[in-house]
């Protein structure tokens, strides 16, 4: 028996073809991020997925294709974890991909063709306007939920694909990476609507362009405040904590006489607690005296003063540790701890999950260089924490004049992860108007100024060196630091109002009875009339 080529609503007939298409369409946006860094693709990357959901024959099918696409997206942006997590990555992707199932329902409801007496019609102006607000809002709420640190954190946030686009970075100072996500999904939605309601879609695109342009013109800029010289020591691939320490020591000595204000080592650059190793303390203090600058090192070791292993940023002056210490607060799931270890502990037997949980710090810290703490004020972040906009924003509110991240990606050197991780420094800098130094043990290291612009060369994964950067500083408080995550609140409000309206209509439809003569039928008829007028 021949399979039908399509259905009356225009949806393809084969559910298997649609399932494959959902997987491919969901994975496509991953190409927008580094290493491919096809940032321009973000403005059309969601179109195939949205178009597929718009033609789903049933709500169940729309939810399934939303889930499949979400699973493929999570796999694509986290594919570099496969050697570490193996099959467990597939389980995690499928669980997180389920967040896109309600979004698939929302897209299908707003964008699908509706049956009429003479055939089918696309969405009218009112529904187009709703789609341009609600579809991006729904996507943003998914990013909000999965950004919870226990679900993996905000890796692969769609707006982060614009890290090298100067106008987008300026908008990030207004509403953070969340505002960029709303903009990108709205543009993709408008392009899908153009297929059946081109006038409404064109009006939507013009509205988006005018709003983005006005925001770009209105958003203030940071005021220059001089420069500081920061040195990044990237030790490269060195096996063993003692050899790693010696390599960092050797590279740091090359900085003598170069007038640096701070020297930054990468994550896990020191493999022993300094209170237990007076010899390492003495060597670090001697280095600080030799280069005439404080050192920010990173200790990954079991602490002497409390139980457990911590990852800590420790500031070293010419007399040894200054007392400034920051313990990492947000840990990498499975990499640094196993969530619900009593249930999921089996993950250690199929991958490289942490055999022992690291312990968390309790507060963020702003450090200061100089003998009396009267020098450069900076806020340290450790590795995974650079993905969280709220952490950098909080440090700036506490007085940090520069953000310093210590990272290591030695387990994923040949993947897309190092480049994507380094790109986050541009976003955090643009959001806060504070430069950010992203120093890694093994690359990629990068420095970005207060506009998000790149400062000096990036250090690739093949480099082992000490590099000095003249980092521009800035005064002022960005709108995003002042106002916080207002795009998230706006998205929550939009979805809540949509849910309330849907609930009211459902109640009115029930009260109207089988004849459908109530207010719900009146609203539907009005929408159909608008559809006819827009054709």
C-alpha positions as CSV (number, residue, x, y, z in Angstrom):
1,X,0.0,0.0,0.0
2,X,1.4,3.4,-1.0
3,X,2.1,5.8,1.9
4,X,0.4,9.2,1.4
5,X,2.7,12.0,0.5
6,X,1.1,14.4,2.9
7,X,-2.0,15.4,4.8
8,X,-4.6,18.0,4.3
9,X,-2.9,20.4,6.8
10,X,0.4,20.1,4.8
11,X,2.3,18.0,7.2
12,X,4.5,15.2,5.7
13,X,2.9,11.8,5.9
14,X,5.8,9.6,7.4
15,X,6.3,9.9,11.1
16,X,9.7,8.4,10.8
17,X,10.8,11.1,8.3
18,X,9.5,13.7,10.7
19,X,11.4,12.2,13.6
20,X,14.7,12.3,11.7
21,X,14.0,15.8,10.6
22,X,13.3,16.9,14.2
23,X,16.7,15.4,15.3
24,X,18.6,17.1,12.5
25,X,16.8,20.5,12.9
26,X,17.4,20.4,16.7
27,X,21.1,19.8,16.3
28,X,21.6,22.5,13.7
29,X,21.9,25.5,16.1
30,X,25.0,24.0,17.7
31,X,27.0,25.2,14.6
32,X,26.4,28.7,15.7
33,X,28.8,28.3,18.7
34,X,32.6,27.9,18.6
35,X,34.5,26.1,17.3
36,X,32.5,26.5,14.0
37,X,31.3,29.9,15.3
38,X,28.8,30.4,12.4
39,X,27.2,33.2,14.4
40,X,25.2,34.4,11.4
41,X,23.5,31.0,11.2
42,X,21.7,31.7,14.5
43,X,19.3,34.1,12.7
44,X,17.9,31.2,10.6
45,X,19.0,28.0,12.4
46,X,15.6,27.5,14.1
47,X,13.6,27.9,11.0
48,X,13.5,24.2,9.9
49,X,12.6,23.1,13.4
50,X,9.9,25.7,13.8
51,X,8.5,24.9,10.4
52,X,8.3,21.2,11.2
53,X,6.5,21.9,14.5
54,X,4.0,24.2,12.7
55,X,2.9,21.3,10.5
56,X,2.5,18.7,13.3
57,X,-0.7,16.8,12.7
58,X,-1.6,16.5,16.4
59,X,-0.5,18.1,19.8
60,X,1.1,14.8,20.7
61,X,3.2,14.8,17.6
62,X,4.3,18.4,18.2
63,X,5.4,17.6,21.8
64,X,7.3,14.5,20.5
65,X,9.1,16.6,17.8
66,X,9.9,19.3,20.4
67,X,11.4,16.6,22.7
68,X,13.4,15.0,19.9
69,X,14.8,18.3,18.7
70,X,15.6,19.4,22.2
71,X,17.4,16.1,22.8
72,X,19.5,16.5,19.6
73,X,20.3,20.1,20.6
74,X,21.6,19.1,24.0
75,X,23.6,16.3,22.5
76,X,25.1,18.6,19.9
77,X,26.2,21.3,22.3
78,X,27.6,18.8,24.8
79,X,28.9,16.2,22.4
80,X,32.5,16.8,23.7
81,X,31.4,15.1,27.0
82,X,30.8,11.8,25.3
83,X,34.3,10.4,26.0
84,X,33.7,11.2,29.7
85,X,30.1,10.2,30.2
86,X,29.6,7.7,27.4
87,X,26.0,6.4,27.3
88,X,25.0,8.5,30.3
89,X,25.2,11.6,28.1
90,X,22.4,10.2,26.0
91,X,20.2,9.7,29.1
92,X,20.9,13.3,30.3
93,X,20.2,14.7,26.9
94,X,16.9,12.9,26.6
95,X,15.9,14.1,30.1
96,X,16.8,17.7,29.4
97,X,15.3,17.5,25.9
98,X,11.9,16.9,27.4
99,X,11.9,20.6,28.4
100,X,11.2,21.4,24.7
101,X,8.1,19.2,24.6
102,X,5.8,22.0,25.9
103,X,7.6,24.5,23.6
104,X,6.7,22.2,20.7
105,X,3.0,22.4,21.7
106,X,3.2,26.2,22.0
107,X,4.8,26.5,18.6
108,X,2.3,24.2,17.0
109,X,-0.6,26.0,18.5
110,X,0.6,29.5,17.4
111,X,2.0,28.7,14.0
112,X,-0.1,25.9,12.5
113,X,-2.7,26.2,9.8
114,X,-6.3,26.1,11.0
115,X,-9.1,24.4,9.1
116,X,-11.8,26.5,7.6
117,X,-14.8,25.8,5.4
118,X,-12.7,26.4,2.3
119,X,-9.5,24.7,3.3
120,X,-6.8,25.9,5.8
121,X,-5.5,29.3,6.8
122,X,-2.3,30.4,8.4
123,X,-2.2,32.5,11.6
124,X,-3.7,36.0,11.4
125,X,-2.1,39.2,12.6
126,X,-3.1,38.8,16.2
127,X,-1.8,35.2,16.4
128,X,1.4,36.3,14.5
129,X,2.0,39.0,17.1
130,X,1.4,36.5,19.9
131,X,3.9,34.1,18.3
132,X,6.6,36.7,18.0
133,X,6.4,37.2,21.8
134,X,5.5,33.8,23.1
135,X,7.7,31.5,21.0
136,X,10.9,33.4,22.1
137,X,9.6,33.6,25.7
138,X,9.0,29.9,25.8
139,X,12.5,29.1,24.6
140,X,14.0,31.5,27.1
141,X,12.1,29.8,30.0
142,X,13.7,26.5,28.8
143,X,17.1,28.1,29.1
144,X,16.2,29.4,32.5
145,X,15.3,26.0,33.8
146,X,18.3,24.2,32.3
147,X,20.6,26.9,33.6
148,X,20.1,25.6,37.1
149,X,23.5,24.4,38.1
150,X,22.3,20.9,39.1
151,X,20.9,20.4,35.6
152,X,24.2,21.3,33.9
153,X,24.2,25.1,33.9
154,X,23.8,27.6,31.1
155,X,26.1,26.0,28.5
156,X,24.9,26.6,25.0
157,X,22.5,29.5,25.7
158,X,21.4,30.5,22.3
159,X,22.2,34.2,22.7
160,X,25.9,33.3,23.5
161,X,26.4,32.5,19.8
162,X,26.7,36.3,19.2
163,X,29.8,36.7,21.4
164,X,31.9,38.2,18.5
165,X,29.2,40.6,17.1
166,X,29.8,44.1,18.5
167,X,26.2,45.4,18.2
168,X,24.9,42.3,19.9
169,X,27.4,42.7,22.7
170,X,26.1,46.2,23.3
171,X,22.6,44.9,23.6
172,X,23.9,42.3,26.1
173,X,24.9,45.2,28.4
174,X,21.2,46.1,28.5
175,X,19.6,42.7,29.1
176,X,22.4,40.2,29.2
177,X,22.7,37.1,27.1
178,X,18.9,36.5,27.7
179,X,18.0,39.5,25.6
180,X,20.1,38.2,22.7
181,X,18.2,34.9,22.9
182,X,14.8,36.6,22.7
183,X,16.0,38.6,19.7
184,X,17.3,35.5,17.8
185,X,14.3,33.3,18.4
186,X,12.0,36.2,17.4
187,X,13.8,36.7,14.1
188,X,13.5,32.9,13.4
189,X,9.8,32.9,14.2
190,X,9.2,35.9,11.9
191,X,10.9,34.1,9.0
192,X,8.7,31.0,9.5
193,X,5.6,33.2,9.6
194,X,6.6,34.8,6.3
195,X,5.7,31.6,4.4
196,X,1.9,32.1,5.0
197,X,1.5,35.6,6.5
198,X,4.2,37.7,4.9
199,X,2.7,41.1,5.7
200,X,2.5,40.3,9.4
201,X,6.0,38.7,9.4
202,X,7.4,41.8,7.6
203,X,5.8,44.0,10.2
204,X,7.2,41.9,12.9
205,X,10.8,42.0,11.5
206,X,10.6,45.7,11.1
207,X,9.4,46.1,14.7
208,X,12.3,43.9,15.9
209,X,14.8,45.9,13.9
210,X,13.4,49.2,15.1
211,X,13.3,48.1,18.8
212,X,16.9,46.6,18.6
213,X,18.2,49.7,16.8
214,X,16.6,52.0,19.4
215,X,18.0,50.0,22.3
216,X,21.4,50.0,20.6
217,X,21.3,53.8,20.3
218,X,19.9,54.3,23.8
219,X,22.1,52.0,25.7
220,X,24.9,54.0,27.4
221,X,28.6,53.0,27.2
222,X,31.2,52.5,29.9
223,X,33.7,55.3,30.6
224,X,37.4,54.6,30.2
225,X,39.4,54.4,33.4
226,X,42.9,53.6,32.3
227,X,44.6,50.3,31.9
228,X,46.2,47.5,33.9
229,X,48.8,45.0,32.9
230,X,47.7,41.4,33.5
231,X,49.9,38.3,32.8
232,X,48.4,34.9,31.9
233,X,50.4,31.8,32.6
234,X,49.3,28.9,30.5
235,X,51.3,25.8,31.4
236,X,50.0,23.5,28.7
237,X,49.7,19.7,28.9
238,X,51.9,18.7,31.8
239,X,51.4,15.4,33.7
240,X,51.5,15.5,37.5
241,X,51.0,18.3,40.0
242,X,54.7,18.8,40.8
243,X,55.7,19.0,37.1
244,X,52.7,21.4,36.5
245,X,53.8,23.6,39.3
246,X,57.4,23.7,38.1
247,X,56.3,24.6,34.6
248,X,54.1,27.5,35.9
249,X,57.1,28.6,38.0
250,X,59.4,28.6,35.0
251,X,57.0,30.5,32.8
252,X,56.3,33.1,35.5
253,X,60.0,34.0,35.9
254,X,59.9,35.3,32.3
255,X,57.7,38.1,33.5
256,X,60.3,39.8,35.6
257,X,60.8,43.4,34.7
258,X,57.7,43.6,32.5
259,X,55.7,45.8,34.9
260,X,52.7,43.5,35.4
261,X,50.1,44.2,38.2
262,X,48.8,40.6,38.5
263,X,49.9,37.2,37.3
264,X,47.1,34.6,36.8
265,X,47.6,30.9,36.7
266,X,45.0,28.4,35.4
267,X,42.7,26.1,37.3
268,X,44.3,23.3,39.3
269,X,47.7,24.8,38.8
270,X,48.7,23.9,42.4
271,X,47.9,20.4,43.5
272,X,48.5,20.6,47.3
273,X,47.0,22.6,50.1
274,X,49.5,25.5,50.8
275,X,49.0,25.3,54.5
276,X,50.5,21.8,54.4
277,X,53.3,22.7,52.0
278,X,55.5,25.6,53.3
279,X,58.0,24.8,50.5
280,X,55.4,25.7,47.8
281,X,54.4,28.8,49.8
282,X,58.0,30.0,49.8
283,X,58.5,29.3,46.1
284,X,55.3,31.3,45.2
285,X,56.3,34.2,47.5
286,X,59.7,34.3,45.9
287,X,58.1,34.4,42.4
288,X,55.9,37.3,43.5
289,X,59.0,39.2,44.7
290,X,60.9,38.4,41.5
291,X,58.2,39.6,39.1
292,X,57.1,42.4,41.5
293,X,53.4,41.4,41.3
294,X,50.8,39.4,43.2
295,X,50.0,35.9,41.9
296,X,46.6,34.4,41.7
297,X,47.0,30.6,41.7
298,X,44.4,27.9,41.9
299,X,44.6,25.1,44.4
300,X,42.8,21.7,43.8
301,X,43.5,19.7,47.0
302,X,42.2,18.4,50.2
303,X,42.2,21.2,52.8
304,X,43.9,21.0,56.1
305,X,41.4,23.2,58.0
306,X,38.2,21.4,57.0
307,X,37.3,18.0,55.5
308,X,37.0,17.4,51.8
309,X,38.6,18.6,48.5
310,X,38.1,22.2,47.4
311,X,39.0,24.2,44.3
312,X,40.2,27.6,45.5
313,X,41.6,30.8,44.0
314,X,44.4,32.0,46.4
315,X,46.2,35.3,46.1
316,X,49.9,35.2,46.8
317,X,51.9,38.3,47.7
318,X,55.7,38.8,48.3
319,X,55.3,37.5,51.8
320,X,53.1,34.5,50.8
321,X,49.3,34.0,50.9
322,X,47.6,37.4,51.5
323,X,44.5,35.8,53.2
324,X,42.3,36.3,50.1
325,X,40.8,33.0,49.1
326,X,37.8,32.0,47.1
327,X,36.3,28.5,47.1
328,X,34.5,27.4,44.0
329,X,30.7,27.5,44.6
330,X,29.2,26.0,41.5
331,X,30.6,22.6,40.6
332,X,30.4,20.7,37.3
333,X,27.9,17.9,37.5
334,X,29.6,14.5,37.2
335,X,33.0,16.2,36.6
336,X,33.4,17.5,40.1
337,X,30.5,15.8,41.9
338,X,27.8,13.2,41.1
339,X,24.3,14.4,41.8
340,X,22.4,12.0,44.0
341,X,25.4,9.7,44.2
342,X,23.5,7.0,46.0
343,X,21.3,6.6,42.9
344,X,23.6,7.8,40.0
345,X,26.9,6.6,41.4
346,X,27.1,3.9,38.7
347,X,28.1,6.7,36.3
348,X,31.7,6.4,37.6
349,X,31.9,2.9,36.2
350,X,31.0,3.9,32.6
351,X,32.8,7.2,32.3
352,X,35.1,9.7,34.0
353,X,32.7,11.0,36.5
354,X,34.2,12.2,39.8
355,X,35.0,9.4,42.2
356,X,34.8,11.8,45.1
357,X,32.6,14.9,45.4
358,X,34.3,18.3,45.7
359,X,33.0,20.7,48.4
360,X,31.4,24.0,47.7
361,X,32.3,27.5,48.9
362,X,29.7,29.7,50.5
363,X,30.3,33.2,49.2
364,X,31.8,35.2,46.4
365,X,34.9,37.3,47.2
366,X,36.4,40.4,45.7
367,X,40.2,40.5,46.1
368,X,42.7,43.4,45.9
369,X,46.4,43.5,45.0
370,X,49.0,45.5,46.8
371,X,50.5,45.4,50.3
372,X,47.5,47.1,51.8
373,X,44.8,45.8,49.4
374,X,44.9,49.3,47.8
375,X,45.6,48.1,44.3
376,X,43.5,46.4,41.6
377,X,40.2,45.1,42.8
378,X,39.1,41.9,40.9
379,X,36.6,39.2,41.2
380,X,37.7,35.6,40.7
381,X,35.6,32.9,39.0
382,X,36.6,29.3,38.5
383,X,36.0,27.4,35.2
384,X,32.3,26.5,34.9
385,X,31.2,29.6,36.8
386,X,31.9,31.9,33.9
387,X,28.7,30.5,32.3
388,X,26.5,32.1,35.0
389,X,25.7,35.7,34.3
390,X,24.5,36.3,37.9
391,X,27.9,35.5,39.4
392,X,29.9,38.1,37.4
393,X,27.1,40.6,38.0
394,X,27.2,40.1,41.7
395,X,31.0,40.6,41.7
396,X,30.7,43.9,40.0
397,X,28.1,45.0,42.5
398,X,30.6,44.1,45.2
399,X,33.2,46.4,43.7
400,X,35.2,44.3,41.2
401,X,36.9,46.4,38.6
402,X,37.9,43.3,36.6
403,X,36.8,39.7,36.3
404,X,39.3,36.9,36.4
405,X,38.5,33.4,35.5
406,X,40.7,30.4,36.1
407,X,40.0,27.3,34.0
408,X,41.3,24.0,32.6
409,X,40.0,22.0,29.7
410,X,42.8,19.3,29.5
411,X,40.2,16.5,29.2
412,X,38.7,18.1,26.1
413,X,41.6,19.7,24.3
414,X,40.7,18.4,20.9
415,X,37.0,19.3,21.1
416,X,34.9,22.4,20.6
417,X,34.8,23.0,24.4
418,X,37.9,25.2,24.9
419,X,36.9,27.7,22.3
420,X,33.3,27.9,23.4
421,X,34.3,28.3,27.0
422,X,36.7,31.2,26.2
423,X,34.0,32.9,24.2
424,X,31.9,33.4,27.4
425,X,34.4,36.0,28.6
426,X,33.3,38.4,25.9
427,X,29.7,38.1,27.0
428,X,30.4,38.5,30.7
429,X,32.6,41.6,30.0
430,X,30.0,43.2,27.8
431,X,27.2,42.5,30.3
432,X,29.0,44.1,33.2
433,X,31.3,46.8,31.6
434,X,34.2,45.1,33.3
435,X,37.1,43.5,31.4
436,X,37.5,39.7,31.8
437,X,40.7,37.7,31.8
438,X,40.0,34.0,31.0
439,X,43.2,32.2,32.0
440,X,43.5,28.4,31.4
441,X,45.9,25.8,32.4
442,X,45.9,24.3,28.9
443,X,44.0,26.8,26.6
444,X,42.1,28.5,25.2
445,X,43.0,31.7,27.2
446,X,41.6,35.0,26.2
447,X,41.1,38.6,27.4
448,X,38.2,40.8,26.6
449,X,37.7,44.5,27.3
450,X,34.6,46.3,28.9
451,X,32.8,46.4,25.5
452,X,33.4,42.6,25.0
453,X,36.1,43.3,22.5
454,X,39.1,41.0,22.3
455,X,42.3,42.3,23.8
456,X,45.5,40.9,22.4
457,X,45.9,37.4,21.0
458,X,44.1,34.3,22.2
459,X,46.3,31.5,23.4
460,X,45.3,28.2,21.7
461,X,45.4,24.7,23.1
462,X,48.8,24.2,21.5
463,X,50.5,27.0,23.5
464,X,52.5,26.9,26.7
465,X,53.6,30.4,27.5
466,X,53.3,33.5,29.7
467,X,51.5,36.4,27.9
468,X,51.1,40.0,29.1
469,X,48.0,42.0,28.2
470,X,47.3,45.8,28.6
471,X,43.7,45.5,29.8
472,X,41.4,48.6,29.5
473,X,39.4,49.4,32.6
474,X,36.1,51.2,32.8
475,X,33.8,53.2,35.1
476,X,30.1,53.0,35.3
477,X,27.3,50.5,36.0
478,X,25.7,48.8,33.0
479,X,21.9,48.6,32.7
480,X,22.1,44.8,33.1
481,X,24.1,45.0,36.3
482,X,21.6,47.6,37.6
483,X,18.3,46.0,36.4
484,X,19.2,42.3,36.6
485,X,17.5,39.5,34.6
486,X,14.5,41.6,33.4
487,X,14.2,39.7,30.1
488,X,13.5,36.5,32.1
489,X,10.8,38.2,34.1
490,X,9.2,39.6,31.0
491,X,9.2,36.1,29.4
492,X,7.6,34.6,32.6
493,X,4.9,37.3,32.5
494,X,4.1,36.7,28.8
495,X,3.8,33.0,29.3
496,X,1.8,33.4,32.4
497,X,-0.7,35.8,30.7
498,X,-1.0,33.4,27.8
499,X,-1.8,30.5,30.1
500,X,-4.3,32.7,32.0
501,X,-6.0,33.7,28.8
502,X,-6.1,30.0,27.6
503,X,-7.6,29.0,30.9
504,X,-10.3,31.7,30.7
505,X,-11.2,30.7,27.2
506,X,-11.5,27.1,28.2
507,X,-13.9,27.9,31.0
508,X,-16.0,30.1,28.7
509,X,-16.1,27.4,26.1
510,X,-17.5,25.0,28.7
511,X,-20.0,27.4,29.9
512,X,-21.2,28.2,26.4
513,X,-22.2,24.5,25.9
514,X,-22.1,22.4,22.7
515,X,-23.4,25.2,20.5
516,X,-20.2,27.2,20.9
517,X,-22.2,30.5,21.1
518,X,-20.2,31.9,24.1
519,X,-17.3,34.3,24.2
520,X,-14.7,31.6,23.3
521,X,-16.5,31.0,19.9
522,X,-16.7,34.8,19.4
523,X,-12.9,35.2,19.9
524,X,-12.2,32.3,17.5
525,X,-14.4,33.8,14.9
526,X,-12.7,37.1,15.2
527,X,-9.3,35.5,14.7
528,X,-10.5,33.7,11.6
529,X,-11.9,37.0,10.2
530,X,-8.5,38.6,10.8
531,X,-6.9,35.6,9.0
532,X,-9.1,36.2,6.0
533,X,-8.3,39.9,6.0
534,X,-4.5,39.2,6.0
535,X,-4.6,36.8,3.0
